[in-house]
Amino acid sequence: MLRTPSGGTGSPGAAGAEGRLVSIGTVLNLLREEFPEVTISKIRFLEAEGLVEPQRTPSGYRKFSTEDVERLGCVLRMQRDHYLPLRVIKEHLEARARGEAPQLPAPAKPRDAALLADQGQEAGPDAVIGEAAVLAGGELGAPVPSPAARIGREEMLSATGVTESELVEWESYGLVTPHPDGGFDADAVAVARLVADLGRFGLEPRHLRAMKAAADRQAGLVEQVVAPLRRHRNPQTRAHAEATTRELATLSVRLHAALVQAALHAGSH
């Protein structure tokens, strides 16, 4: 089942008889033969991102065809073997649907993910750092260090436009933490810029402790999900844990934003 990089045709019984539709639970069991880390939430996430479009019953239940299962396998394989972001995977599949024959990059090694991130491509948790840095600084902000690089204290003060006493206060509340060598990475720069922006609205570091605590709890939940994948005997599964970490982090940020927006809307009624 699901053996070829292009998705293949699969075995005749991969998703039941030709034309038969199966439930999301059946799809999960079929995919786990090759992708033991896949979850129902992951399948729903891929659907939300437009990577697969299952049919719906009148009562709203998802029903997947053989082609849907093969497409999901193709998506998961390209993530696992090539470290491709979903946007690129979607473009690749759309090109194939048009009859084109797009070429996939050579399978990436786990260490290649960091290199891709340094080049501005989404390739794992380092890409989340890059995205956070862009959100914090944007095109108008000062340059942000690459995910693997660190800047000194003076550079941090210059990048954020704050004073030494303000930075010390942020550190005392645990909002910004330097590395043992005293340097600050892209994560710290992104956080510092956001703290500075919020400060312009009168929000002080003591007000942001609840946000920091919530972020720590969210990170703990992500780690609970990913930890078993990192301990897996299959090296490909361990490598795929990084992509899973990134997706969970993205979903957590989206959920937080949606909850805040919903709360504000509720309060205005």
VEXPA-341199 format. One line per 8 residues: number of its first residue (from 1); for each residue x, z, y of C-alpha. Coordinates in Angstrom, 1 decimal, always signed. Last residue first. Example, Ala and Ser with C-alpha at 12.3 -4.5 7.8 and 13.67 -1.06 7.14 Angstrom:
REM residues 2
2> +13.7:+7.1:-1.1; +12.3:+7.8:-4.5
REM end
This chain:
REM residues 269
269> -22.1:+22.3:+42.3; -18.6:+22.6:+43.7; -17.4:+25.1:+41.1; -18.4:+22.9:+38.2; -16.5:+20.0:+39.7; -13.4:+22.2:+40.1; -13.7:+23.4:+36.5; -14.1:+19.9:+35.2
261> -11.0:+18.8:+37.2; -8.9:+21.7:+35.9; -10.1:+21.0:+32.3; -9.3:+17.3:+32.6; -5.8:+18.0:+34.0; -5.1:+20.5:+31.2; -6.4:+18.1:+28.5; -4.2:+15.2:+29.9
253> -1.1:+17.4:+29.9; -1.8:+18.6:+26.3; -2.4:+15.0:+25.2; +1.0:+13.9:+26.6; +2.8:+16.9:+25.0; +1.1:+16.1:+21.7; +2.2:+12.5:+21.9; +5.8:+13.4:+22.7
245> +6.1:+15.9:+19.9; +4.7:+13.4:+17.5; +7.3:+10.9:+18.5; +10.0:+13.6:+17.9; +8.5:+14.5:+14.5; +9.0:+10.9:+13.5; +12.7:+11.6:+13.0; +11.8:+14.4:+10.5
237> +9.4:+12.1:+8.7; +12.1:+9.4:+8.5; +14.6:+12.0:+7.1; +12.2:+12.8:+4.2; +12.8:+16.4:+3.1; +10.4:+17.7:+5.8; +11.6:+20.6:+7.9; +11.1:+18.7:+11.2
229> +7.6:+17.7:+10.0; +6.7:+21.4:+9.3; +7.8:+22.4:+12.8; +5.8:+19.7:+14.6; +2.3:+21.4:+14.6; +3.6:+24.9:+15.3; +5.9:+23.5:+18.0; +3.0:+21.9:+19.8
221> +1.2:+25.2:+19.8; +4.2:+27.0:+21.2; +4.6:+24.4:+23.9; +1.0:+25.0:+24.9; +1.6:+28.8:+25.0; +4.7:+28.3:+27.2; +2.7:+26.0:+29.5; +0.0:+28.6:+29.9
213> +2.6:+31.3:+30.7; +4.1:+29.1:+33.3; +0.7:+28.3:+34.8; -0.1:+32.0:+35.0; +3.2:+32.7:+36.7; +2.4:+30.2:+39.4; +0.8:+32.6:+41.9; +3.9:+34.8:+41.8
205> +5.9:+31.7:+42.8; +3.9:+31.2:+46.0; +1.0:+28.9:+46.6; +0.6:+28.4:+50.3; -0.1:+24.7:+50.3; +3.5:+23.7:+51.0; +4.4:+25.9:+48.1; +2.7:+23.6:+45.7
197> +5.1:+20.8:+46.7; +8.1:+23.1:+46.2; +6.9:+24.2:+42.8; +6.4:+20.5:+41.9; +9.9:+19.7:+43.0; +11.4:+22.6:+41.1; +9.5:+21.6:+37.9; +10.8:+18.0:+38.0
189> +14.4:+19.2:+38.8; +14.3:+21.7:+35.9; +13.1:+19.1:+33.4; +15.7:+16.7:+34.6; +18.5:+19.1:+33.9; +20.0:+21.9:+36.0; +23.6:+23.1:+35.8; +24.9:+26.6:+35.8
181> +27.0:+26.3:+32.7; +24.5:+28.5:+30.8; +21.8:+26.0:+31.7; +19.6:+26.7:+34.7; +16.1:+28.1:+34.4; +13.3:+27.2:+36.9; +9.9:+28.9:+36.8; +11.2:+32.0:+35.2
173> +9.9:+34.3:+38.0; +13.4:+35.3:+39.0; +14.5:+31.7:+38.8; +11.9:+30.7:+41.4; +13.1:+33.5:+43.6; +16.7:+32.4:+43.4; +15.6:+28.8:+44.3; +13.8:+30.2:+47.4
165> +16.8:+32.2:+48.4; +19.1:+29.2:+48.1; +16.9:+27.1:+50.3; +14.6:+24.3:+49.4; +14.8:+20.5:+49.9; +14.2:+19.7:+46.2; +17.0:+17.2:+45.6; +19.4:+18.9:+48.1
157> +18.9:+22.3:+46.6; +19.4:+20.9:+43.1; +22.5:+19.0:+44.3; +24.0:+22.3:+45.6; +23.2:+24.0:+42.3; +24.9:+21.3:+40.1; +23.2:+18.4:+38.3; +22.7:+17.8:+34.7
149> +22.6:+14.6:+32.6; +20.9:+14.0:+29.2; +17.4:+13.3:+30.5; +18.9:+11.2:+33.4; +19.2:+13.0:+36.7; +16.5:+12.5:+39.3; +17.2:+10.6:+42.5; +15.5:+12.0:+45.6
141> +11.8:+11.5:+45.9; +9.8:+8.6:+47.3; +9.8:+6.5:+44.2; +8.2:+9.4:+42.3; +9.7:+12.8:+42.5; +7.5:+15.1:+40.4; +5.7:+12.5:+38.4; +8.9:+10.5:+37.9
133> +10.6:+13.7:+36.6; +7.8:+14.4:+34.3; +7.9:+10.9:+32.9; +11.7:+11.2:+32.4; +11.4:+14.5:+30.6; +8.6:+13.0:+28.4; +11.0:+10.2:+27.6; +13.4:+12.8:+26.3
125> +10.7:+13.9:+23.8; +10.7:+10.5:+22.1; +11.4:+6.8:+22.8; +9.7:+5.7:+26.0; +12.1:+3.4:+27.7; +14.0:+4.2:+31.0; +17.5:+3.3:+29.8; +18.4:+6.9:+29.3
117> +15.3:+7.2:+27.1; +16.6:+4.3:+24.9; +19.8:+6.2:+24.5; +18.0:+9.3:+23.5; +16.0:+7.4:+20.9; +19.1:+5.8:+19.5; +20.1:+9.2:+17.9; +17.2:+9.0:+15.5
109> +18.3:+5.5:+14.3; +16.3:+2.5:+15.4; +15.0:-0.2:+13.1; +16.0:-3.6:+14.6; +13.8:-4.8:+17.4; +10.5:-6.5:+16.4; +10.1:-10.2:+16.9; +6.9:-11.7:+18.2
101> +5.3:-14.4:+16.0; +2.4:-15.8:+18.0; -1.0:-16.5:+16.5; -3.0:-14.8:+19.2; -3.6:-11.8:+17.0; +0.2:-11.6:+16.6; +0.6:-11.3:+20.4; -2.1:-8.6:+20.5
93> -0.2:-6.7:+17.8; +3.0:-6.8:+19.8; +1.3:-5.8:+23.0; -0.3:-2.8:+21.3; +3.1:-1.8:+19.9; +4.7:-2.1:+23.3; +2.1:+0.2:+24.9; +2.3:+2.6:+22.0
85> +5.9:+3.2:+22.6; +8.4:+1.8:+20.0; +10.7:+4.2:+18.1; +11.5:+1.3:+15.7; +11.1:+2.9:+12.2; +8.6:+5.6:+12.9; +6.6:+4.2:+15.8; +6.6:+0.7:+14.2
77> +5.5:+2.2:+10.9; +2.7:+4.2:+12.5; +1.3:+1.1:+14.2; +1.6:-1.1:+11.0; -0.2:+1.6:+9.0; -2.9:+1.8:+11.5; -3.3:-2.0:+11.4; -3.5:-1.9:+7.6
69> -6.2:+0.7:+7.7; -8.2:-1.3:+10.3; -7.8:-4.5:+8.3; -9.2:-2.7:+5.2; -12.2:-1.7:+7.3; -12.8:+1.7:+9.0; -16.1:+3.4:+9.6; -16.4:+6.0:+12.3
61> -19.5:+8.2:+12.4; -21.8:+7.8:+15.5; -25.2:+8.4:+14.0; -26.0:+4.7:+14.1; -22.7:+4.1:+12.2; -19.6:+3.1:+14.2; -17.1:+0.4:+13.6; -13.4:+1.1:+13.9
53> -11.4:-0.2:+16.8; -7.7:+0.3:+16.4; -4.7:+0.5:+18.8; -7.0:+1.0:+21.8; -5.4:+4.2:+23.0; -8.5:+6.2:+22.1; -8.3:+4.8:+18.6; -4.6:+5.8:+18.3
45> -5.7:+9.3:+19.4; -8.5:+9.4:+16.8; -5.9:+8.5:+14.1; -3.6:+11.2:+15.4; -6.3:+13.8:+15.5; -7.2:+12.9:+11.9; -3.6:+13.8:+11.0; -0.5:+11.8:+9.9
37> +2.6:+13.8:+8.7; +2.6:+12.5:+5.2; +2.9:+8.9:+6.3; +3.4:+6.7:+3.3; +0.9:+8.2:+0.9; -0.6:+10.0:+3.9; -2.2:+6.7:+5.0; -4.7:+6.5:+2.2
29> -5.7:+10.1:+2.5; -6.3:+9.8:+6.2; -8.3:+6.6:+5.8; -10.5:+8.4:+3.3; -11.1:+11.2:+5.9; -11.8:+8.6:+8.6; -14.6:+7.2:+6.5; -14.5:+3.9:+4.6
21> -15.9:+0.4:+5.1; -16.1:-2.1:+2.2; -15.5:-5.7:+3.1; -13.0:-6.3:+0.3; -13.2:-3.4:-2.2; -11.7:-0.1:-1.2; -9.3:+0.6:+1.6; -6.0:+0.1:-0.3
13> -7.8:-1.1:-3.4; -6.7:-4.7:-3.2; -3.1:-3.7:-2.3; -2.1:-4.2:+1.3; -2.3:-7.5:+3.2; +0.9:-7.0:+5.1; +1.2:-4.7:+8.1; +3.9:-6.8:+9.8
5> +6.5:-4.4:+8.7; +5.4:-4.8:+5.0; +4.5:-2.0:+2.7; +1.1:-0.7:+3.6; +0.0:+0.0:+0.0
REM end
